[in-house]
Amino acid sequence: MDRTSEIELRSGSRMPVMGLGTWQLRDDTVQAVETALQLGYRLIDTSGDYGTQQGIGEGIRRSGLERADIFLVTKVEETDNAYEATRKNLDELQLDHADLVLIHRPPRTGSGESLWRGLLQAKNEGLATDIGVSNYTIELIDELTNATGEAPVVNQIEWSPFGHSEAMLREATRRGIAIQAYSPLTRSRRLDDDTLSHIATRYGKTPAQLVIRWNLQRGTIPLPKANQASHMEENLDVFDFAIDETDMRQLNMLNQHYSSLGTLAYL
Ligand SMILES: NC(=O)c1ccc[n+]([C@@H]2O[C@H](COP(=O)([O-])OP(=O)(O)OC[C@H]3O[C@@H](n4cnc5c(N)ncnc54)[C@H](OP(=O)(O)O)[C@@H]3O)[C@@H](O)[C@H]2O)c1
């Protein structure tokens, strides 16, 4: 595995094994995205409500990379008309399609069937290559799938050694749904954990790098956000070591269903 590695989604599309988060990207989004792409990031995660889409589109154009070499993920809100919101997102990005469009979170009631039908329309028209969900439980995914006949290819959820779920990973994998790990660095809140630091030091890596590598070895797709170029670079430098089985087990056991945002929405 290296920084160009990809996984195959159930649809047959290929998705990079990690990406850059852009929520609360400060300063100059254009420059940050251009830098990330120069460093080797190929998946960029955004949303209609992050306020970063214009800058991301511009950063992509300035990078000089082919559109086909970039995997762009965006999201529609649960109160949106999903089809119209996808069009609006693409207008802001100034792109003709997104690689993946997600329902940001389930609506207050139900599984979001009409949102999903809007995304299916966007997909049929080529505005989205693939579609998925975020913050969904397995029960809601099954409800959505049963109602519409089409399962999401991705569930994007909060995921770190301190907050994850074996059952979610097992059930998602069984359904051919890839897990994208958001807030993988616990928004920096648990990076000073003793066990994490101790194991990281043994590999000559930082706690952030250890957590990213833990994701890669579990087949979950980490989306660390970084404003600072030094962080972006550090977070990509995770392909020259492997965490052994004992340490993977120990990292798994740090699980306390911790959430840096309040609760793990998918439990
Ligand atoms: N679907 C959803 O509902 C949802 C919810 C939350 C997040 N997300 C997505 O997931 C992405 C990541 O989650 P997140 O932004 O909440 O948090 P995160 O990636 O866990 O943490 C970001 C924080 O970690 C810092 N950081 C980055 N690399 C570091 C390193 N190597 N060492 C120490 N600190 C480091 C960043 O600092 P600097 O910025 O200063 O470099 C930033 O303060 C988001 O940006 C967004 O794209 C999705």
The ligand as a Gaussian input file, in Angstrom:
#p B3LYP/6-31G(d) Opt

LIG

0 1
 N      -19.910000      13.757000       7.746000
 C      -19.857000      14.458000       8.851000
 O      -20.866000      14.649000       9.565000
 C      -18.536000      15.020000       9.293000
 C      -18.385000      15.557000      10.583000
 C      -17.132000      16.016000      10.965000
 C      -16.071000      15.959000      10.045000
 N      -16.250000      15.480000       8.778000
 C      -15.135000      15.428000       7.785000
 O      -14.004000      14.809000       8.368000
 C      -12.905000      15.709000       8.333000
 C      -11.962000      15.492000       9.493000
 O      -12.605000      15.666000      10.733000
 P      -12.374000      16.946000      11.670000
 O      -12.002000      18.119000      10.857000
 O      -13.577000      17.033000      12.540000
 O      -11.184000      16.537000      12.652000
 P       -9.772000      15.780000      12.597000
 O       -9.354000      15.520000      11.213000
 O       -9.883000      14.652000      13.549000
 O       -8.823000      16.857000      13.293000
 C       -8.475000      18.062000      12.685000
 C       -7.567000      18.799000      13.644000
 O       -6.352000      18.041000      13.824000
 C       -5.249000      18.869000      13.565000
 N       -4.200000      18.045000      12.957000
 C       -4.128000      17.610000      11.680000
 N       -3.031000      16.862000      11.505000
 C       -2.378000      16.840000      12.699000
 C       -1.187000      16.241000      13.132000
 N       -0.454000      15.515000      12.303000
 N       -0.815000      16.405000      14.416000
 C       -1.562000      17.147000      15.285000
 N       -2.727000      17.739000      14.920000
 C       -3.130000      17.575000      13.634000
 C       -5.719000      19.937000      12.631000
 O       -4.876000      21.071000      12.752000
 P       -4.610000      22.142000      11.560000
 O       -5.908000      22.293000      10.832000
 O       -4.162000      23.354000      12.284000
 O       -3.527000      21.590000      10.663000
 C       -7.132000      20.176000      13.144000
 O       -7.119000      21.029000      14.267000
 C      -13.590000      17.082000       8.316000
 O      -12.717000      18.117000       7.957000
 C      -14.701000      16.834000       7.354000
 O      -14.203000      16.822000       6.022000
 C      -17.466000      14.989000       8.407000

